[in-house]
Each structure stands twice: as structure tokens, then as C-alpha cells.
Amino acid sequence: MNKPSERIAKYLTRFTPGRVLDGDEDLFAGGIITSLSAIQLLAFVEREFQLTIDNEDLVRENFRTIHALSALVERKLASPPPVDEVLAAGTHAVASPRAPG
């Protein structure tokens, strides 16, 4: 179970015991996601996939379906983190020029 959509679907089953979720099902319209569970889902996604969801990504369309959220996760995982995040984490070594000589 490595695909983001599978991991997200498995997490969401906690809100819908015994129900199989379709990847294109509207999670809000179906009552699966509420304002509180949306915050929990956001925290799960950031923790599970070790990424940060930026403010501009916090739109309903990105969280409406399992497939939409999975696509967001895949986009985030495919793009490198901003330089300031890397520097803040202390994982980026900057090479300084060597003095002649």
C-alpha cells in the first residue's frame, strides 16, 4: 500500500467504518469530511507523507475527493521544498568558494 490514494482511503475509513470509498466520491457532499475532520485529514497528510501543505493549497477542490488529495500529495512530493524550508531544517549545505592558492 504505497500509493497516496490507498493510504488516504485507509485513513478515511476511520470516519466511515464498513464503507468502501470511491476515489472520485465527493467527501464533503457525502458528509465524510466535516470542518473538524478536514483539519485532522490535513494533519494526517502532512505527517504521513512528510510534507507541508501551503496556504494556497488549502482549497476545497484539493480535498474534495481521494483522487484530488492524492494528486496534491503527488505534486508536493515531486517538487523540491523551498530553499528557506531546507535551510531552516539544516539539511542543506552551502559550498563556499575556496580561496585561491
C-alpha positions as a Python dict, from the first residue, in 0.01 Angstrom:
ca = {
    (1, 'M'): (0, 0, 0),
    (2, 'N'): (235, 270, -121),
    (3, 'K'): (8, 479, -340),
    (4, 'P'): (-107, 800, -172),
    (5, 'S'): (-469, 731, -272),
    (6, 'E'): (-463, 395, -93),
    (7, 'R'): (-311, 541, 222),
    (8, 'I'): (-559, 828, 225),
    (9, 'A'): (-853, 592, 168),
    (10, 'K'): (-736, 369, 452),
    (11, 'Y'): (-717, 670, 685),
    (12, 'L'): (-1064, 789, 584),
    (13, 'T'): (-1219, 453, 671),
    (14, 'R'): (-1195, 560, 1035),
    (15, 'F'): (-1475, 807, 958),
    (16, 'T'): (-1678, 553, 757),
    (17, 'P'): (-1645, 210, 918),
    (18, 'G'): (-1758, -69, 689),
    (19, 'R'): (-1793, 157, 387),
    (20, 'V'): (-1579, 136, 74),
    (21, 'L'): (-1496, 481, -58),
    (22, 'D'): (-1476, 558, -427),
    (23, 'G'): (-1176, 769, -526),
    (24, 'D'): (-1399, 1022, -704),
    (25, 'E'): (-1666, 1046, -433),
    (26, 'D'): (-1721, 1400, -301),
    (27, 'L'): (-1607, 1368, 59),
    (28, 'F'): (-1778, 1689, 170),
    (29, 'A'): (-2112, 1631, -4),
    (30, 'G'): (-2120, 1275, 129),
    (31, 'G'): (-2068, 1400, 485),
    (32, 'I'): (-1747, 1201, 520),
    (33, 'I'): (-1539, 1513, 583),
    (34, 'T'): (-1654, 1788, 819),
    (35, 'S'): (-1464, 2100, 918),
    (36, 'L'): (-1309, 1915, 1214),
    (37, 'S'): (-1219, 1602, 1020),
    (38, 'A'): (-1073, 1820, 740),
    (39, 'I'): (-821, 1956, 991),
    (40, 'Q'): (-746, 1603, 1107),
    (41, 'L'): (-706, 1492, 745),
    (42, 'L'): (-466, 1780, 678),
    (43, 'A'): (-256, 1683, 981),
    (44, 'F'): (-257, 1318, 871),
    (45, 'V'): (-144, 1404, 517),
    (46, 'E'): (140, 1626, 638),
    (47, 'R'): (258, 1366, 889),
    (48, 'E'): (207, 1057, 673),
    (49, 'F'): (379, 1196, 365),
    (50, 'Q'): (625, 1423, 549),
    (51, 'L'): (528, 1735, 359),
    (52, 'T'): (377, 2075, 420),
    (53, 'I'): (51, 2183, 266),
    (54, 'D'): (86, 2552, 184),
    (55, 'N'): (-191, 2804, 245),
    (56, 'E'): (-256, 2839, -128),
    (57, 'D'): (-321, 2464, -143),
    (58, 'L'): (-589, 2480, 128),
    (59, 'V'): (-878, 2494, -115),
    (60, 'R'): (-1178, 2267, -112),
    (61, 'E'): (-1103, 2127, -458),
    (62, 'N'): (-775, 1974, -334),
    (63, 'F'): (-961, 1789, -56),
    (64, 'R'): (-1293, 1714, -229),
    (65, 'T'): (-1205, 1357, -337),
    (66, 'I'): (-944, 1096, -256),
    (67, 'H'): (-805, 1131, -609),
    (68, 'A'): (-780, 1512, -579),
    (69, 'L'): (-597, 1488, -248),
    (70, 'S'): (-373, 1214, -381),
    (71, 'A'): (-284, 1434, -680),
    (72, 'L'): (-194, 1719, -443),
    (73, 'V'): (30, 1486, -241),
    (74, 'E'): (199, 1357, -556),
    (75, 'R'): (261, 1715, -678),
    (76, 'K'): (409, 1808, -342),
    (77, 'L'): (631, 1501, -331),
    (78, 'A'): (754, 1564, -686),
    (79, 'S'): (856, 1925, -624),
    (80, 'P'): (1155, 2016, -410),
    (81, 'P'): (1086, 2212, -92),
    (82, 'P'): (1151, 2587, -96),
    (83, 'V'): (1508, 2684, -11),
    (84, 'D'): (1406, 2859, 312),
    (85, 'E'): (1245, 2536, 439),
    (86, 'V'): (1558, 2338, 356),
    (87, 'L'): (1781, 2592, 527),
    (88, 'A'): (1554, 2604, 832),
    (89, 'A'): (1574, 2226, 858),
    (90, 'G'): (1952, 2242, 849),
    (91, 'T'): (1978, 1981, 577),
    (92, 'H'): (2124, 2199, 306),
    (93, 'A'): (2497, 2251, 291),
    (94, 'V'): (2610, 2555, 102),
    (95, 'A'): (2953, 2523, -53),
    (96, 'S'): (3167, 2830, -10),
    (97, 'P'): (3422, 2920, -273),
    (98, 'R'): (3775, 2816, -196),
    (99, 'A'): (4036, 3085, -166),
    (100, 'P'): (4295, 3083, -442),
    (101, 'G'): (4609, 2933, -355),
}
